[in-house]
């Protein structure tokens, strides 16, 4: 059977359109950072928004109002926490990590690699992806707060 009844399909259509419109408006109001995957905190917000959207669309017991309120709460919390983090260094350090130097002027920093669970072959891969086929042309490789490896050429 393709679907249970037409009322379920209509409900999903109405909910989907309503939540989609609200999400676009809310994300415009709260700014670009609401969907940035800059760090674990921002990633959690993104996952939460997706989960709320899915639950609202697929669960008949979750109303459009429930979904809108849930999205609004998550975005408000993200907005306040990120604003306070800018003003309060302790909070900023609590929710965000610092970039980690993994390779510097021909030397792998083994303690940093082990701590961050990064393999040397990933350093080589990042160098190749940046257009360098030899680490002799690379000054530094840094694990950024969003999990990407940045390659700084000499």
Beta strands, then each sheet from edge to edge (+ up, - down):
strand 1: 100-104
strand 2: 107-108
strand 3: 138-143
strand 4: 149-153
sheet 1: 2+ 1- 3+ 4-
end
